[in-house]
Amino acid sequence: MCPILSLTPELRKKLKEPLGKLVKGRPDEVFREISKAIKGRKLITVGDVVTSNAIRHGLRPWMAIVDGRAMRKPLAEDPTSGLEWRRRFKLVNPPSTISEEAWGTVGEALRIGHSLVQVEGEEDLLTLVAVLCAPEGSVVLYGQPGEGVVLIEVDKAVKRAFRDLVASMRAIG
């Protein structure tokens, strides 16, 4: 059983920097570049805007994690509408934390594929969980507010770096 993990002030500062390759530009330019980088690999999207833009530009996430918000404001429409999901999951994840249930839910959604994880709370830190649960060779995307989309190519070194980030979080509960 994993404890609830909470963001520390030091980690909060570190996470303001992109954790992968920052792709800048208009959405059509960004997703044209991302499409080339993906080339048949499993795509995992974290965040409503990134997920919506990926779908709008013809990309099919293997798994998407959304919370119905963008920049902490509720969205008027479902960013995943028009796409059939093999399975939909729901999980509770309070802001600035990684909940205990996140690990199992994200892991199962990745095993099943073409899955949507709908978060009550906040999905931002679930990028860490997605990378650690994702198979090597997959690609994780998340938004870098006001800058672009961050592309993470999952490999052993990336997983090691993300394990270190998670290890620096504070266990609560």
Secondary structure in CASP SS format (residue, H / E / C, confidence):
PFRMAT SS
TARGET T0000
AUTHOR 0000-0000-0000
METHOD secondary structure of the structure
MODEL  1
M C 1.00
C C 1.00
P C 1.00
I E 1.00
L E 1.00
S E 1.00
L C 1.00
T C 1.00
P H 1.00
E H 1.00
L H 1.00
R H 1.00
K H 1.00
K H 1.00
L H 1.00
K C 1.00
E C 1.00
P C 1.00
L C 1.00
G C 1.00
K E 1.00
L E 1.00
V E 1.00
K C 1.00
G C 1.00
R C 1.00
P H 1.00
D H 1.00
E H 1.00
V H 1.00
F H 1.00
R H 1.00
E H 1.00
I H 1.00
S H 1.00
K H 1.00
A H 1.00
I H 1.00
K C 1.00
G C 1.00
R C 1.00
K C 1.00
L E 1.00
I E 1.00
T E 1.00
V E 1.00
G C 1.00
D H 1.00
V H 1.00
V H 1.00
T H 1.00
S H 1.00
N H 1.00
A H 1.00
I H 1.00
R H 1.00
H C 1.00
G C 1.00
L C 1.00
R C 1.00
P C 1.00
W C 1.00
M E 1.00
A E 1.00
I E 1.00
V E 1.00
D C 1.00
G C 1.00
R E 1.00
A E 1.00
M C 1.00
R C 1.00
K E 1.00
P E 1.00
L C 1.00
A C 1.00
E C 1.00
D C 1.00
P C 1.00
T C 1.00
S C 1.00
G C 1.00
L C 1.00
E C 1.00
W C 1.00
R C 1.00
R E 1.00
R E 1.00
F E 1.00
K E 1.00
L E 1.00
V E 1.00
N E 1.00
P C 1.00
P C 1.00
S C 1.00
T E 1.00
I E 1.00
S C 1.00
E H 1.00
E H 1.00
A H 1.00
W H 1.00
G H 1.00
T H 1.00
V H 1.00
G H 1.00
E H 1.00
A H 1.00
L H 1.00
R H 1.00
I H 1.00
G C 1.00
H C 1.00
S E 1.00
L E 1.00
V E 1.00
Q E 1.00
V E 1.00
E E 1.00
G E 1.00
E C 1.00
E C 1.00
D C 1.00
L C 1.00
L H 1.00
T H 1.00
L H 1.00
V H 1.00
A H 1.00
V H 1.00
L H 1.00
C H 1.00
A C 1.00
P C 1.00
E C 1.00
G C 1.00
S C 1.00
V E 1.00
V E 1.00
L E 1.00
Y E 1.00
G E 1.00
Q E 1.00
P C 1.00
G C 1.00
E C 1.00
G E 1.00
V E 1.00
V E 1.00
L E 1.00
I E 1.00
E E 1.00
V C 1.00
D C 1.00
K H 1.00
A H 1.00
V H 1.00
K H 1.00
R H 1.00
A H 1.00
F H 1.00
R H 1.00
D H 1.00
L H 1.00
V H 1.00
A H 1.00
S C 1.00
M C 1.00
R E 1.00
A E 1.00
I E 1.00
G C 1.00
END
